[in-house]
Amino acid sequence: MHPFFIHKNFLLITIMPCFDDKMTKFASEMTNRTFHYKVSFVDFSAVAVVAVAALCMFWHRHVAGAAAGFVLMAVAVAMVERITHTAYTFTEDGRLVVFRGRFARKYVVRVADILSATRHRMPLLRVSYVLIRHGAGRELAVLPANEEAFLKEITSRQDEMERADSGNRKPSFEQ
């Protein structure tokens, strides 16, 4: 027998009990969940228009045209970066973090502060989005790739927070 030989049941005996404990603990806690941005035809066409305009500026070979071309190329790069890096993350501590790329600030909303989340469509542009009303008259429009799961995640997080709050509240005795 080779000195480094491990019996086939060794993994089942030693590692599996730890794995089961970690998985049950993981399943019982709220974890982070990330939804990505839904790229639409409008996004593709806007990037294409800006890129073609930048190339046209370079075509004329003037100093002002070259400067405008560089500015438009920077705008096109920023647009692509924002499209590819936009994400909506539900965190363990009950927050929705909207990350709109490296060049923009994060927008944070407490899930408990969300008053309503409804799906809307813009028929002319064929784009659907989720409108989140939160706080004192504030609104936030998001475009998650999976809208149904996003809306279900909001309601499940709010229900989970309500259950946690009802279990931690002390009964009030009014006289």
C-alpha positions as CSV (number, residue, x, y, z in Angstrom):
1,M,0.0,0.0,0.0
2,H,1.3,3.5,-0.9
3,P,2.1,5.7,2.1
4,F,-0.1,8.5,0.8
5,F,-3.1,6.3,0.0
6,I,-6.3,7.6,1.5
7,H,-9.2,5.2,2.1
8,K,-12.2,5.9,-0.1
9,N,-14.5,6.4,3.0
10,F,-12.1,8.8,4.7
11,L,-13.6,11.8,3.0
12,L,-17.1,10.7,4.0
13,I,-16.2,10.1,7.6
14,T,-14.1,13.3,8.3
15,I,-15.2,16.0,5.9
16,M,-18.9,15.4,5.3
17,P,-20.1,16.2,8.9
18,C,-18.4,19.6,8.8
19,F,-19.8,20.2,5.3
20,D,-23.3,19.5,6.5
21,D,-23.0,21.8,9.5
22,K,-21.8,24.6,7.2
23,M,-24.5,24.1,4.7
24,T,-27.3,24.1,7.2
25,K,-25.9,27.3,8.8
26,F,-25.5,28.9,5.3
27,A,-29.1,28.0,4.3
28,S,-30.5,29.5,7.5
29,E,-28.9,32.9,7.1
30,M,-29.8,35.6,4.6
31,T,-27.0,35.9,2.1
32,N,-26.1,38.4,-0.6
33,R,-27.9,38.1,-3.9
34,T,-26.9,40.0,-7.0
35,F,-29.0,40.9,-10.0
36,H,-27.3,42.2,-13.2
37,Y,-28.4,44.9,-15.5
38,K,-30.7,44.0,-18.4
39,V,-29.0,45.4,-21.6
40,S,-31.6,46.7,-24.1
41,F,-31.6,47.7,-27.7
42,V,-31.5,51.3,-26.6
43,D,-28.2,50.8,-24.8
44,F,-26.6,49.2,-27.8
45,S,-27.9,51.9,-30.2
46,A,-26.7,54.7,-27.9
47,V,-23.2,53.4,-27.7
48,A,-23.1,52.8,-31.5
49,V,-24.3,56.4,-32.2
50,V,-21.7,57.9,-29.9
51,A,-18.9,55.7,-31.3
52,V,-19.9,56.6,-34.9
53,A,-20.0,60.3,-34.0
54,A,-16.5,60.0,-32.5
55,L,-15.1,58.3,-35.6
56,C,-16.7,61.1,-37.8
57,M,-14.9,63.7,-35.7
58,F,-11.6,62.0,-36.2
59,W,-12.3,61.7,-40.0
60,H,-12.3,65.5,-40.6
61,R,-8.7,65.9,-39.3
62,H,-9.2,69.2,-37.4
63,V,-7.8,69.9,-33.9
64,A,-11.3,70.8,-32.6
65,G,-12.7,67.6,-34.3
66,A,-10.0,65.5,-32.8
67,A,-10.7,66.9,-29.3
68,A,-14.4,66.3,-29.7
69,G,-13.6,62.8,-31.0
70,F,-11.6,62.0,-27.8
71,V,-14.4,63.4,-25.6
72,L,-16.9,61.2,-27.5
73,M,-14.7,58.1,-27.2
74,A,-14.4,58.7,-23.5
75,V,-18.2,59.0,-23.3
76,A,-18.6,55.7,-25.2
77,V,-16.1,54.0,-22.9
78,A,-18.0,55.3,-19.9
79,M,-21.3,54.1,-21.3
80,V,-20.0,50.6,-22.0
81,E,-18.4,50.5,-18.5
82,R,-21.7,51.5,-16.9
83,I,-23.7,48.9,-18.9
84,T,-21.3,46.0,-18.1
85,H,-20.8,46.8,-14.4
86,T,-24.2,47.8,-13.2
87,A,-25.5,45.4,-10.5
88,Y,-28.2,45.4,-7.9
89,T,-27.1,43.6,-4.7
90,F,-29.3,42.6,-1.7
91,T,-27.0,42.4,1.3
92,E,-27.2,40.3,4.5
93,D,-27.9,43.4,6.6
94,G,-31.1,44.2,4.7
95,R,-30.0,46.8,2.1
96,L,-30.3,47.1,-1.6
97,V,-27.0,48.4,-3.1
98,V,-27.3,49.8,-6.6
99,F,-23.8,49.8,-8.2
100,R,-23.8,51.7,-11.5
101,G,-20.2,51.2,-12.5
102,R,-16.8,52.4,-11.3
103,F,-17.4,56.0,-12.2
104,A,-20.6,56.5,-10.3
105,R,-21.5,56.4,-6.6
106,K,-23.3,53.5,-5.0
107,Y,-26.9,54.1,-4.1
108,V,-28.1,52.3,-1.0
109,V,-31.7,51.7,0.0
110,R,-32.8,49.8,3.1
111,V,-35.2,47.1,2.1
112,A,-37.4,47.9,5.1
113,D,-37.9,51.5,3.6
114,I,-39.2,50.2,0.3
115,L,-42.8,51.1,0.1
116,S,-43.6,49.6,-3.3
117,A,-41.9,48.0,-6.3
118,T,-43.8,47.8,-9.5
119,R,-43.0,46.8,-13.1
120,H,-43.5,49.4,-15.8
121,R,-43.1,49.3,-19.5
122,M,-42.1,52.0,-22.0
123,P,-43.9,50.7,-25.2
124,L,-42.1,53.1,-27.6
125,L,-38.6,51.9,-26.6
126,R,-39.6,48.3,-25.7
127,V,-38.0,48.6,-22.3
128,S,-39.4,47.4,-19.0
129,Y,-38.1,48.5,-15.7
130,V,-38.9,48.2,-12.0
131,L,-39.8,51.4,-10.2
132,I,-39.0,51.3,-6.4
133,R,-40.7,53.9,-4.2
134,H,-38.9,54.3,-0.9
135,G,-38.4,56.8,1.9
136,A,-40.1,60.1,1.8
137,G,-41.3,60.4,-1.8
138,R,-38.1,59.0,-3.4
139,E,-38.1,56.8,-6.5
140,L,-35.5,54.6,-8.1
141,A,-35.8,53.0,-11.5
142,V,-33.8,49.7,-11.9
143,L,-33.5,47.4,-14.9
144,P,-32.7,43.9,-13.5
145,A,-32.2,41.1,-16.0
146,N,-34.7,38.9,-14.1
147,E,-37.5,41.2,-13.0
148,E,-39.7,38.4,-11.5
149,A,-37.0,37.1,-9.3
150,F,-36.0,40.7,-8.3
151,L,-39.5,41.5,-7.2
152,K,-39.8,38.2,-5.3
153,E,-36.5,38.9,-3.6
154,I,-37.8,42.2,-2.3
155,T,-41.0,40.7,-0.9
156,S,-39.1,37.7,0.6
157,R,-36.5,40.0,2.3
158,Q,-39.3,42.2,3.6
159,D,-41.2,39.2,5.0
160,E,-38.0,37.8,6.6
161,M,-37.4,41.2,8.2
162,E,-40.9,41.3,9.5
163,R,-40.7,37.8,11.0
164,A,-37.4,38.8,12.6
165,D,-38.8,42.0,14.0
166,S,-42.0,40.3,15.4
167,G,-39.8,37.7,17.2
168,N,-37.6,40.3,18.8
169,R,-40.4,42.7,19.9
170,K,-41.4,42.8,23.5
171,P,-45.1,42.7,24.1
172,S,-46.5,46.1,25.0
173,F,-49.0,46.2,27.8
174,E,-51.4,49.1,27.4
175,Q,-53.7,50.1,30.2
